Amino acid sequence: MSSNIAQNYPYSSESETERAATVGRVLAGNESLAGTVKVESIGLPDEDRWWVWKCPTGDCPGLLHAAGFAVNAHAVYTLCDSCGRTYLR
C-alpha cells in the first residue's frame, strides 16, 4: 500500500510566528487550497517551534510547513510554500 506519509527527517525548524506567517501567505493567495486545508486538517497545539521539511516534488525548491494535523491520519498536515502541494509528515 502506498502513502504520502513520509518517513524522513526534518530539514530545519521555525518559530510559531514564522510558521503561521508562511502558511497564511500561501493560503491567502489560493482560496481553493485554503478550503482543502480547512477540510483535511485540524488546528495545531501551541508550540514554540515546528519542524520544516524539504518539498519532495520534483524540482520544487520549496519547504513544507505544518498547517495542521490530518483529520484522518496520525500525521502533521504540511503545505509547500512554493508549489502549494500538501503532504502528510
HELIX and SHEET records of a PDB file:
HELIX    1   1 GLU A   16  ALA A   28  1                                  13    
HELIX    2   2 GLU A   31  GLU A   40  1                                  10    
SHEET    1   A 4 SER A  12  SER A  15  0                                        
SHEET    2   A 4 ARG A  49  LYS A  54 -1                                        
SHEET    3   A 4 LEU A  63  ALA A  70 -1                                        
SHEET    4   A 4 SER A  41  ILE A  42 -1                                        
SHEET    1   B 5 SER A  12  SER A  15  0                                        
SHEET    2   B 5 ARG A  49  LYS A  54 -1                                        
SHEET    3   B 5 LEU A  63  ALA A  70 -1                                        
SHEET    4   B 5 VAL A  76  CYS A  80 -1                                        
SHEET    5   B 5 THR A  86  LEU A  88 -1                                        
END                                                                             
